[in-house]
Amino acid sequence: MSTFTSFKTRLWLGTLASTLLPYVLILPWSYNYNGYAYIVSMLAVAFTHFVNAHSIYAITNHPGHKSAFSIIPTAFLCFFCAWIALKILGLPYSIVYLELGFLVSCIYNYYSFKLRTRTKSTFAYIPIGDAIDAYLLPEIKWLKQVNPQIQLNEKIQGYVADLQSNDLTSEWQNFLAMKTLKGIPVYHIRYVEEMLTGRVKIKHMYENNLGSLLPSSIYMNIKHFLECLLIILSFPITLPVVFITALLIKLEDGGSIIYTQPRVGYRGQTIIVYKLRSMKENNQESATISNDDRITKIGKFIRKTRIDELPQFINVLKGEMSLIGPRAEFKPFADELEKQVPFYNYRHIVKPGISGWAQVMHGYATGAEETQIKLEHDFYYIKHFSFSLDVIIFFKTIKTMLTGFGAR
C-alpha cells in the first residue's frame, strides 16, 4: 500500500535507466552504427519497461505474493512481445539493445521491489466495530489508536476504521477527516481485509452491488484467445506427457484412460469435464479424502503434479473453461453447496478454471465452512479479474505442481 507518488518516481527513473544505459554501453563498441535502429530500440525498451514495471507492481501488490520470483518471467514476456511486434512491423532494431534493456529492467525492478518490501507499512486502527481485531491481519505493523486526542509517535501511513459502525462518533469522524486533509489515507476495514487476505467476505456481500463485481467481457475474450494460443504452443510438451501417462494408466489396471464427469460451468451450465483417470474405475463419485484407497499408484503422482488435469485443455479450447478461474465443481456437490453457502452460485459468473486463486491460496476444501473460505477467494478473483492476478495464479500453480499443495 505504498503511495502512488513513490511508485511513479521509481517508474520514470526506471524507464530512463532502461532506455539510456544500453545506449551508453553499446555506443563505444558499435562499428556499424544505425541511428534509426537505435531510436526504434530505445522507444521499444522505454515502452516495454513502462508496461513491465506496471505489471510487476500490480502482481506483487496482490495478497500473498511478496516474492521477486515473478520479475524475470514477467520481464521476459514483455520484452519477447516487444521483439515479436518489431519483427511483425518490419522495423529496424538492435537485438543487443533489447537484451541490455531487458537486463537493466530486471535489475531495476528487483531493486525497486526490495526497496518497497524491505519494511512493513505502519497503520493505525481504531478499535471500534469490525475493526476491533484489525491487528490480526498480516503484512502490516499495527498501532492502536485508542483515543482521538492521543498523538502516536511513529509515522503512520494510513488509518483503518469501520466507517459504517454506529459507534464511530462525530469526534472520531472529525479525527479521520483531519488525517485525510493532511494527506494520510483512511481505509474502511473491509477493504483492508480484502487486500491483505485475498478474500471477499460473504457475510458482507450485501454491502456490495453484485453488478459492480461483473468481470470485464473484453478481457474475458482476450484471455480465451491467449489461453488457446498458449495451449497450442504447449502441445510439443504436454501431448507426450499425456501419451506416456495414458500408457501407464492402461498398464496398471487395464481400465479406461479418460474419466468424464458432469460439472457446473459458466453461468451455471452443465459441462462434461475430461480428466486422466486417477482412481479405480466406478469409484469416483464421492468426495476425495486424504490417503484415499481408491486412488491408483499412478493416480497419486498425476494428482499431485496436476497432470490428470491436462485433458481439460479440450474444455478450454471448446470455450467451456479457462486455464485460470474458480474450480468447476461436480454437479451434485454444487447443487448441495448452493443450498448451504450464501451466494455460492455467483462464482459461475466467470468460466471455471483448471487452476484458480482459491486452489493456490487455500488448497482442497472439505465441508461447508472451508468451502465458504474458498468461495471468498473466488469472489476476490472475480472482483479483481485481471491479467496481473492471472499471472500470479500461473506462477503459484507452478509452485503447487512442484510441492503438491492441496492435492488429495
Secondary structure, DSSP 8 states (H G I E B T S, - for coil): ---HHHHHHHHHHHHHHHHHHHHHHHGGG-SS--HHHHHHHHHHHHHHHHHHHHHHHHHHTSTT---GGGHHHHHHHHHHHHHHHHHHHT----HHHHHHHHHHHHHHHHHHHHHHHSS-EEEEE--SGGGGGGGGSSSEEEEE---TT---SS--SEEEE-TT-TT--HHHHHHHHHHHHTT--EEEHHHHHHHHHS---GGGGGGS-GGGG---HHHHHHHHHHHHHHHHHHHHHHHHHHHHHHHHHHHHHS--SEEEEEEE-GGG-EEEEEEE--B-TT--SS---TT-TTB-HHHHHHHHTTGGGGGGHHHHHTTS-EEESSB--BHHHHHHHHHHSTTGGGGGGS--EEE-HHHHHH----HHHHHHHHHHHHHHHHHT-SHHHHHHHHHHHHHHHHHTTT--
